[in-house]
Amino acid sequence: MIDGDRARTLVVVNPASAGGRTMQRWPGSAALLQGLGVDFHVHFTTAPGDATTAVRSALRDGTQRVVAVGGDGTLNEVVNGFFDDDGTPLGDDVVLGVVPSGSGGDFRRTADIARTPVESTRLLAAAAARRVDIGRITFADGSRRHFINIADCGIGGEVVARVNSNGYKGGGLRGSAVFLYESLAALVRYGGRAVRITMDGDTVERMVQSVVVANGRYFGGGMCVAPGAELCDGVFDVVVIDAMSRTRAMTSMPALYRGSHVRMNGVSVRRAREVRIEHLERPLLFDVEGEQVGETPATITCLPGAVRLVMGPGGR
């Protein structure tokens, strides 16, 4: 909960998100924060990674609260700012708030954060913060990436690579339509990949379409890929989707949006604190909250209760 002038708040705004509409909406959110008596300063991002750098600097200076204004990619950069380069947490009691304004908006669904800037800004003043889990990916070169929602490898990495390289974020198709279109396009040419998956010490080898390591429930512009995932339970829901024919993959898409795909043959769900994914042939690309980041092999670790998040009453 924002507590008036006693809280020093950094607001990180990505003016380019939602095709520039975030910047158009920002004055209304700023006025509302001021009306709520919030002592805040704003940082407008200018380049990839800028939000992470700004948050780290602010937390070292004693900032007590950080609000991410933008899409899921902006939120991911802000979350990474809660940790130093070596993975050391910065500011254990710092509160994270979210004002969603992007093309996907998947995380807000699990956290029960309103779609509109006015309602989500009001939530910052009305709701208490709860501790949620954070995921950490460690790649083969020793680099790390944190996430609050979902990291997956396989066809998801191919899809976000296409989305981010085809200029959708500036306009045209939006949100779910973008991801659905590119998912269908990727299914036409994407075959299965051989992987070794180790979950809390148990290892399996199989041909997969995707391996989804889920803290939240939704990705890809509204696909309910992990319907049982909880932000606060200290484990991931690991959804493994086996390689399948193009026809079956395409006809299964509606089930993925409903979350009923987890009952299909060739889909398994397991809970785990640590997941190791290794390719046996070609590397698989990672999708980390709507950005293509890294490739297999990688180890994903759950950090229970690592961040305090303001979310709605129905947040899971």
Number of C-alpha atoms within 10 A of each C-alpha: 19 26 14 17 12 11 16 18 25 23 21 27 25 27 21 19 22 22 17 17 16 22 19 9 15 20 11 14 18 18 11 16 20 13 10 17 16 19 16 19 12 13 16 16 18 12 9 11 15 18 26 23 17 18 28 22 15 21 20 11 9 13 19 19 24 27 24 26 28 28 27 29 21 28 29 23 24 28 23 26 25 28 21 13 13 9 15 9 15 19 18 14 13 18 22 27 27 30 30 28 28 25 27 26 24 27 25 24 20 22 23 16 26 19 15 12 22 17 13 23 24 17 22 25 18 15 15 16 20 18 18 22 24 26 26 19 23 20 17 13 9 9 13 18 21 27 26 25 28 27 30 25 26 25 25 29 24 20 28 25 19 19 20 13 10 11 11 18 21 15 12 11 14 17 19 17 16 21 26 17 13 19 22 16 14 17 19 13 9 17 16 17 20 19 25 16 21 17 18 13 10 10 12 10 14 16 18 22 24 23 24 24 31 29 31 31 26 27 30 26 20 21 21 24 27 26 20 17 23 22 24 19 15 19 24 33 23 26 20 22 24 19 20 16 13 16 10 10 15 15 10 14 16 12 16 18 18 14 18 15 21 21 11 11 9 13 16 15 17 12 18 20 17 21 22 20 22 19 18 16 9 12 17 27 22 29 26 27 29 30 19 22 17 23 21 21 20 22 19 24 21 25 18 18 17 20 24 19 25 28 26 22 12 10 16 19
